[in-house]
Amino acid sequence: NWSTAKRSPIARSEAVGIVADGKLYALGGYIDNTFNPTGRSDVYDPVTNTWGTRAAMPMAREAHAVVAVNNKVYAIGGHNAGYLNTNEEYAPGHYYLHRKN
């Protein structure tokens, strides 16, 4: 059965989600009607039913891939005024993102 959890702090489309470190991360996408991608990163903790904001991705993007490996989140590719080949790494608990070359 479905139940209602706390709403996301913002409405967005074409974001991606990933689970890492026991929390759900919502990354990037569009948050307004101008169709400019965002780098915004939000995290949901299902234990406390709360949302928080984390460091924004260095490259705003939508339609990207994300994976979690060894408790790190990787945002790969996507689109922002053109196709991207960037790979950015986020370490939950450290609250920063940096670009991997």
C-alpha beads as a LAMMPS data file, in Angstrom:
LAMMPS data file: protein, C-alpha beads

101 atoms
100 bonds

1 atom types
1 bond types

-500.0 500.0 xlo xhi
-500.0 500.0 ylo yhi
-500.0 500.0 zlo zhi

Masses

1 110.0

Atoms # bond

1 1 1 0.000 0.000 0.000
2 1 1 1.040 3.552 -0.706
3 1 1 1.181 6.099 2.093
4 1 1 2.010 9.796 2.092
5 1 1 5.480 10.907 3.183
6 1 1 6.690 14.469 3.649
7 1 1 6.552 16.526 0.448
8 1 1 9.705 17.545 -1.352
9 1 1 10.775 21.131 -0.526
10 1 1 10.367 22.095 -4.201
11 1 1 8.421 20.931 -7.224
12 1 1 10.654 19.739 -10.048
13 1 1 10.627 17.690 -13.201
14 1 1 13.210 15.529 -14.940
15 1 1 15.269 15.167 -11.769
16 1 1 16.854 11.865 -10.872
17 1 1 16.779 9.968 -7.616
18 1 1 19.239 7.621 -5.950
19 1 1 19.495 5.913 -2.580
20 1 1 22.820 6.196 -0.752
21 1 1 23.737 6.023 2.898
22 1 1 20.123 5.025 3.689
23 1 1 18.704 8.274 2.296
24 1 1 16.973 9.306 -0.944
25 1 1 18.680 11.997 -3.027
26 1 1 16.811 14.111 -5.611
27 1 1 19.316 15.687 -7.983
28 1 1 19.024 18.294 -10.721
29 1 1 16.098 18.638 -13.092
30 1 1 13.931 21.660 -13.758
31 1 1 12.436 23.711 -10.932
32 1 1 10.749 26.505 -12.832
33 1 1 8.995 27.196 -16.114
34 1 1 12.087 28.624 -17.836
35 1 1 13.480 25.135 -18.532
36 1 1 16.917 26.021 -17.206
37 1 1 18.339 22.957 -15.421
38 1 1 19.377 23.217 -11.792
39 1 1 22.201 21.659 -9.845
40 1 1 20.079 21.555 -6.707
41 1 1 20.489 18.519 -4.437
42 1 1 17.929 17.550 -1.816
43 1 1 17.973 14.578 0.549
44 1 1 15.079 12.745 2.205
45 1 1 15.571 10.746 5.401
46 1 1 12.823 8.098 5.657
47 1 1 13.604 7.447 9.332
48 1 1 12.866 11.032 10.401
49 1 1 10.522 11.868 7.468
50 1 1 12.483 15.079 6.805
51 1 1 14.081 16.782 3.813
52 1 1 17.345 18.719 3.746
53 1 1 19.387 20.523 1.124
54 1 1 22.906 19.446 0.238
55 1 1 25.649 21.048 -1.850
56 1 1 24.473 21.750 -5.375
57 1 1 26.066 19.804 -8.200
58 1 1 28.793 21.937 -9.827
59 1 1 27.111 21.428 -13.233
60 1 1 23.364 22.092 -13.445
61 1 1 21.743 19.304 -15.461
62 1 1 18.721 17.218 -16.297
63 1 1 18.275 13.811 -17.914
64 1 1 21.480 12.543 -16.329
65 1 1 22.428 9.176 -14.900
66 1 1 23.222 8.670 -11.233
67 1 1 24.692 5.656 -9.487
68 1 1 25.828 4.936 -5.948
69 1 1 29.064 3.015 -5.418
70 1 1 30.742 2.527 -2.021
71 1 1 28.465 5.173 -0.436
72 1 1 29.383 7.808 -3.014
73 1 1 26.964 9.232 -5.564
74 1 1 28.043 9.859 -9.154
75 1 1 26.136 12.183 -11.513
76 1 1 27.081 11.400 -15.098
77 1 1 26.274 13.197 -18.341
78 1 1 22.890 14.750 -18.902
79 1 1 21.888 17.913 -20.656
80 1 1 22.373 21.653 -20.075
81 1 1 22.289 23.709 -23.294
82 1 1 23.993 20.693 -24.870
83 1 1 24.963 17.177 -23.974
84 1 1 27.379 16.775 -21.047
85 1 1 30.233 14.335 -20.528
86 1 1 30.950 15.347 -16.925
87 1 1 31.177 12.893 -14.031
88 1 1 30.713 14.470 -10.596
89 1 1 31.155 12.676 -7.277
90 1 1 29.297 13.350 -4.018
91 1 1 30.259 11.824 -0.687
92 1 1 27.200 11.804 1.624
93 1 1 28.170 13.102 5.026
94 1 1 30.833 15.398 3.552
95 1 1 28.340 17.734 1.842
96 1 1 30.433 18.532 -1.187
97 1 1 30.537 17.618 -4.841
98 1 1 33.567 17.640 -7.099
99 1 1 34.161 16.924 -10.727
100 1 1 35.955 13.737 -11.733
101 1 1 38.133 14.033 -14.836

Bonds

1 1 1 2
2 1 2 3
3 1 3 4
4 1 4 5
5 1 5 6
6 1 6 7
7 1 7 8
8 1 8 9
9 1 9 10
10 1 10 11
11 1 11 12
12 1 12 13
13 1 13 14
14 1 14 15
15 1 15 16
16 1 16 17
17 1 17 18
18 1 18 19
19 1 19 20
20 1 20 21
21 1 21 22
22 1 22 23
23 1 23 24
24 1 24 25
25 1 25 26
26 1 26 27
27 1 27 28
28 1 28 29
29 1 29 30
30 1 30 31
31 1 31 32
32 1 32 33
33 1 33 34
34 1 34 35
35 1 35 36
36 1 36 37
37 1 37 38
38 1 38 39
39 1 39 40
40 1 40 41
41 1 41 42
42 1 42 43
43 1 43 44
44 1 44 45
45 1 45 46
46 1 46 47
47 1 47 48
48 1 48 49
49 1 49 50
50 1 50 51
51 1 51 52
52 1 52 53
53 1 53 54
54 1 54 55
55 1 55 56
56 1 56 57
57 1 57 58
58 1 58 59
59 1 59 60
60 1 60 61
61 1 61 62
62 1 62 63
63 1 63 64
64 1 64 65
65 1 65 66
66 1 66 67
67 1 67 68
68 1 68 69
69 1 69 70
70 1 70 71
71 1 71 72
72 1 72 73
73 1 73 74
74 1 74 75
75 1 75 76
76 1 76 77
77 1 77 78
78 1 78 79
79 1 79 80
80 1 80 81
81 1 81 82
82 1 82 83
83 1 83 84
84 1 84 85
85 1 85 86
86 1 86 87
87 1 87 88
88 1 88 89
89 1 89 90
90 1 90 91
91 1 91 92
92 1 92 93
93 1 93 94
94 1 94 95
95 1 95 96
96 1 96 97
97 1 97 98
98 1 98 99
99 1 99 100
100 1 100 101
